Amino acid sequence: MSHSWSISDAEAVVMQVLWQRHPLAAEDVFAAVAAHSGWAEPTVKTLLNRLLNKGAIVAEKEGRRYLYSPRIARTQWVQQQSEGLVDRVFGGRVAPLVAHFSERGKLTPEDIAELKRLVQELDDEG
């Protein structure tokens, strides 16, 4: 089943923290993102509330605080993001995406070896 979670870049930062470790209280999420984001705690709480409203995370009451956990798997989100990029920018085709990174010198020898292995697996299946 295909869900579409429209998660902003800022919300994705909060999700990354929760995917790494959960459940977490709001202050734990804040501590994890504050150093590199420069956000204030109310900003993090706003992002948590937005994610709750979108159904991307759940909150469980523990005493006087809430503990947050992801409701969607990181793999689901990555799949949605990557499919969205390929659809929007490359007309739904993966080959032009790979060509784009190749032309810009963004593919390492390891990347190229992995792509060759993947293509070989596709050939073997066909």
C-alpha positions in Angstrom: 0.0 0.0 0.0 1.3 3.4 -1.0 1.2 6.2 1.4 2.5 9.7 0.7 4.1 11.5 3.6 5.0 15.0 2.7 7.8 15.5 5.1 9.8 18.7 4.9 13.6 18.9 5.1 13.4 20.2 8.7 10.9 17.4 9.7 13.3 14.9 8.1 16.0 15.9 10.5 13.8 15.0 13.4 12.8 11.8 11.7 16.5 10.8 11.3 17.0 11.2 15.0 13.9 9.0 15.8 14.9 6.4 13.2 18.3 6.0 14.9 16.9 5.7 18.5 13.4 5.6 19.9 11.3 6.2 21.9 12.6 9.6 22.8 11.2 12.6 24.7 11.0 16.0 23.1 14.1 17.2 25.0 16.1 14.2 23.8 15.2 15.0 20.2 16.1 18.6 20.8 19.5 17.6 22.3 20.2 15.5 19.3 19.5 18.2 16.7 20.3 21.4 18.5 24.1 21.3 18.0 24.0 21.3 14.2 20.7 22.9 13.5 20.8 25.9 15.9 17.0 25.4 16.5 15.4 26.4 19.7 13.4 23.8 21.7 10.0 25.2 20.7 11.0 24.7 17.0 11.7 21.0 17.6 8.4 20.7 19.5 6.6 22.3 16.6 8.2 19.9 14.2 7.2 16.9 16.4 3.6 18.2 16.4 3.6 18.5 12.7 4.9 14.9 12.3 2.3 13.7 14.8 -0.5 15.4 12.8 0.8 13.8 9.6 0.8 10.4 11.2 4.6 10.0 10.6 5.3 9.5 14.3 3.4 8.4 17.4 3.4 9.7 21.0 3.1 7.6 24.1 2.4 9.3 27.4 4.9 8.4 30.1 4.2 10.2 33.3 4.2 14.0 32.5 5.9 13.7 29.2 5.5 12.1 25.8 7.8 9.6 24.2 8.0 9.8 20.4 8.6 6.9 17.9 8.5 6.7 14.1 5.4 5.3 12.6 6.9 4.9 9.2 10.1 3.0 8.4 13.1 5.0 7.0 13.1 2.6 4.0 9.5 3.6 3.1 10.4 7.3 3.3 13.6 6.8 1.2 11.7 4.9 -1.4 9.1 7.7 -1.6 11.7 10.4 -1.8 13.8 8.6 -4.5 10.7 7.7 -6.6 9.5 11.3 -6.3 12.9 12.6 -7.5 13.1 10.2 -10.4 9.5 11.0 -11.4 9.9 14.8 -11.1 13.4 15.3 -12.5 14.0 12.4 -14.8 10.6 11.5 -16.2 10.4 8.3 -14.1 13.6 6.8 -15.7 16.6 5.8 -13.7 19.2 5.7 -16.5 19.2 9.5 -17.0 19.7 9.9 -13.2 22.8 7.6 -13.2 24.1 9.4 -16.4 23.6 12.8 -14.6 25.8 11.7 -11.7 28.3 10.0 -14.0 28.7 13.2 -16.1 29.4 15.2 -13.0 32.1 12.9 -11.8 30.0 12.0 -8.7 30.4 8.2 -9.1 33.3 6.6 -7.3 34.9 3.4 -8.6 33.0 1.6 -5.9 29.7 3.1 -7.1 30.5 2.0 -10.7 31.4 -1.6 -9.5 28.1 -1.8 -7.6 26.1 -0.5 -10.6 27.8 -3.2 -12.8 26.9 -5.8 -10.2 23.3 -4.7 -10.1 23.0 -4.7 -13.9 24.5 -8.2 -14.0 21.9 -9.4 -11.5 19.2 -7.9 -13.6 20.6 -9.6 -16.7 20.8 -12.9 -14.8 17.2 -12.6 -13.8 16.0 -11.8 -17.3 
